[in-house]
Amino acid sequence: MLAKLSDRREFREGWVFERKLDGMRVLAVRENGGVTLRSRTGRRLDATFPEIVDALAAQDTTDFTIDGEIVAYWRGRTDFGRLQQRMGLTRPADVAASKVAVTYYVFDLLRLDGVDVRRLPLRTRKSLLRRSITFTEPLRFSTHRNEGGPELLADACGRGWEGLIAKRADSTYQGRRSDDWLKLKCARGQEFVVGGFTEPAGTRVGIGALLVGHYEDGLLRYAGKVGTGFDRPTLLALRQGLDRIGAAGSPFEGRIDERTAHWVEPVLVAQIAFTEWTRDGMLRHPRFLGLRADKNPADVVRERGEP
């Protein structure tokens, strides 16, 4: 179930409010003696997060499906870029050597002891979740508040959080984007499809900037170039990966005037922070945060706040 971006600030009774996390959405399934972790795109993540698999395998409850988000912390805040360091490690020896610790924040229950509970109200599912799972590191229950408004969002932003997720307390769990769940963001940012890159200049290595866009009416619309947020290893790794998916022509609708542009197949999704949209649909002050393996490029559209 996915949330819609919203500019709404006033809420009556019947909503709960959770912290919006800067991580990777993951479903965890335990059945038939095994545990499976899957991203939104269906990618298996068992080998990437073995400590989470072990914690779920040690539960007294032996049959469940739960929903949550895996995060990595840096200086007390969730940091998607730091999580990216862990995502590149898939061999057991590499994962064991990694110093990037992760936490799995669990906020919903879809199945328990062979029973599909998605049609139960959210409050009931949360109550069952707390009684069914023992939350010890690296597992945490995603706590919520029963009241919220502008002051609660302001407090979240002051703490350096991404924002809040507002959920109707009586909502069922639906496998789609729904206005029963709303994203209230502190700063602008979303996913974009990578359609190309420019050559580096001066002492820069790897790439100069990523050329990114989003889908609209089935066409990939150009949203600008992203030239900040990279360190040297990331620039080199990106160039190596982008060279492998090179394309003969631009995947964007319309002409893009970039003299040193190289085009790629639109199969990569990047998380980008920015200050605002310009009137002509370009990003202002965009900054690269990392690549997302849990997002389908075809699902990337311009997020618009709803009242």
Secondary structure, DSSP 4 states (H G I P E B T S, - for coil): -EEEEB------SSEEEEEEPSSEEEEEEEETTEEEEEETT--B-TTT-HHHHHHHHT-S--SEEEEEEEEEEETTEE-HHHHHHHHT--SHHHHHH----EEEEEEEEEEETTEE-TTS-HHHHHHHHHHH----TTEEE--EES--SHHHHHHHHHTT--EEEEEETTPPP-SSEEEEEEEEESS-EEEEEEEEEE---TT--S-S-EEEEEEETTEEEEEEEE--S--HHHHHHHHHHHHTTB-SS--SSS----TTEEEEEEEEEEEEE-SEE-TTSPEES-EEEEE-SSS-GGG-B----B-
